[in-house]
Amino acid sequence: MTAVQTSFAEVFSSALRGEPCHVVGAAGPLHALPVSTWRRSPDAADVAVLSRCVGPTLDIGCGPGRMTQYLAERGHLALGIDVVPEAVFQTRERGVAAMLRDVFEPVPGEGRWETALLADGNIGIGGDPRALLARVAALLAPGGRVVVDLEAPGAGLETRTIRLETPSRTCRPFPWSVVGADAIGLVAAGTGLVVDGLHHHGNRWFAVLTKGR
């Protein structure tokens, strides 16, 4: 059966509801979309990332909301945003705040967030990490921070054209970037953010970037 081509949001929504989904690029299948990981409770590596969040936190590309929920339950003012309606629905089902919103559209609290979270590879959103970080910097209060998941050192900066595919449907191709721990300083240059710390927990690499006051 030929997969029907539809939007990213529709395919990702199907994946969040349990349909098997793969990320496909020019070289063929890359990996299964790790939806089961995103739907469970945060593990020790997630907690290591989340421990770097301070104050009101914007979870960009929140998915089904495990990170937003963890922060809210620990007293943070936390808001998840995502372009996928099912992601917003599942985050709200956890009892925490979420909005259907593209990060490049107006966002509540612009210029006042203390932390912006780019977890689970979301530095790749839009396929232009520099433009994304510059936009995120505008959302932060002076002295605010971005906590960002990265690939291991050696990955550099790579932008691919990929698509999501389930047994019944596929989305239109879209750009997605991968940023390694070795490349984040170069990527952040000129965005209004500087690398304040590079961290790892097991195989998980992440950085804290800060905005000047």
Backbone hydrogen bonds, N-H to C=O, Kabsch-Sander energy under -0.5 kcal/mol:
donor,donor_aa,acceptor,acceptor_aa,energy
4,V,168,S,-2.2
6,T,170,T,-2.9
11,V,7,S,-2.0
12,F,8,F,-3.0
13,S,9,A,-2.2
14,S,10,E,-2.0
15,A,11,V,-2.0
16,L,12,F,-2.5
17,R,13,S,-1.4
18,G,15,A,-1.7
19,E,14,S,-2.4
22,H,165,E,-2.6
23,V,31,H,-2.8
24,V,22,H,-0.6
24,V,163,R,-3.1
25,G,28,G,-2.1
26,A,161,T,-0.5
28,G,25,G,-2.0
30,L,23,V,-3.0
31,H,23,V,-1.0
33,L,21,C,-2.7
35,V,33,L,-2.3
38,W,34,P,-1.6
39,R,35,V,-1.5
40,R,36,S,-0.9
40,R,37,T,-0.5
47,V,43,D,-2.5
48,A,44,A,-1.9
49,V,45,A,-1.7
50,L,46,D,-2.9
51,S,47,V,-2.0
52,R,49,V,-1.7
53,C,50,L,-1.7
57,T,77,L,-2.8
58,L,115,T,-2.4
59,D,57,T,-0.6
59,D,79,L,-2.9
60,I,58,L,-0.9
60,I,117,L,-2.1
61,G,59,D,-0.5
61,G,81,I,-1.9
62,C,59,D,-0.6
62,C,81,I,-2.1
65,G,62,C,-1.9
66,R,38,W,-0.6
69,Q,65,G,-2.5
70,Y,66,R,-1.9
71,L,67,M,-2.2
72,A,68,T,-2.5
73,E,69,Q,-2.6
74,R,70,Y,-0.7
74,R,71,L,-1.0
75,G,72,A,-1.7
76,H,71,L,-2.2
78,A,76,H,-0.8
79,L,57,T,-2.1
80,G,97,A,-2.1
81,I,59,D,-2.5
82,D,99,M,-1.7
87,A,84,V,-0.5
88,V,84,V,-1.9
89,F,85,P,-2.6
90,Q,86,E,-2.7
91,T,87,A,-2.3
92,R,88,V,-2.5
93,E,89,F,-2.0
94,R,90,Q,-0.7
94,R,91,T,-1.0
95,G,92,R,-2.1
96,V,91,T,-1.2
97,A,78,A,-0.5
99,M,80,G,-2.4
101,R,82,D,-1.8
101,R,99,M,-1.0
105,E,102,D,-2.2
110,E,107,V,-1.1
112,R,109,G,-2.4
112,R,139,L,-0.7
113,W,109,G,-0.6
113,W,139,L,-1.7
114,E,56,P,-1.2
115,T,56,P,-2.0
116,A,145,R,-2.1
117,L,58,L,-3.1
118,L,116,A,-0.5
118,L,147,V,-2.9
122,N,119,A,-1.7
124,G,121,G,-2.1
125,I,122,N,-1.6
127,G,124,G,-2.2
128,D,125,I,-0.7
132,L,128,D,-2.2
133,L,129,P,-2.7
134,A,130,R,-2.3
135,R,131,A,-2.0
136,V,132,L,-2.7
137,A,133,L,-2.5
138,A,134,A,-1.2
139,L,135,R,-0.7
139,L,136,V,-1.1
140,L,136,V,-0.8
140,L,137,A,-0.8
141,A,113,W,-2.8
143,G,211,K,-0.6
143,G,212,G,-0.8
144,G,141,A,-2.6
145,R,114,E,-2.5
146,V,209,L,-2.8
147,V,116,A,-2.5
148,V,146,V,-0.6
148,V,207,A,-2.5
149,D,118,L,-2.6
150,L,205,W,-2.9
151,E,179,V,-2.8
155,A,152,A,-1.7
158,E,178,V,-2.3
160,R,176,W,-3.3
162,I,160,R,-0.6
162,I,174,F,-2.7
163,R,24,V,-2.2
165,E,22,H,-2.4
166,T,169,R,-3.2
170,T,4,V,-2.8
171,C,164,L,-2.2
172,R,6,T,-1.2
174,F,162,I,-2.7
176,W,160,R,-2.6
177,S,124,G,-0.9
178,V,158,E,-3.1
180,G,156,G,-3.3
181,A,151,E,-1.7
183,A,180,G,-1.8
184,I,180,G,-0.9
187,V,183,A,-2.4
188,A,184,I,-2.5
189,A,185,G,-1.0
191,T,188,A,-2.2
193,L,188,A,-0.7
194,V,210,T,-2.1
196,D,194,V,-0.5
196,D,208,V,-3.2
197,G,208,V,-1.2
199,H,206,F,-3.3
201,H,204,R,-2.5
204,R,201,H,-2.1
205,W,150,L,-0.7
205,W,203,N,-0.5
206,F,199,H,-2.5
207,A,148,V,-2.4
208,V,197,G,-2.5
209,L,146,V,-2.7
209,L,207,A,-0.5
210,T,194,V,-2.7
211,K,144,G,-2.7
212,G,192,G,-0.8
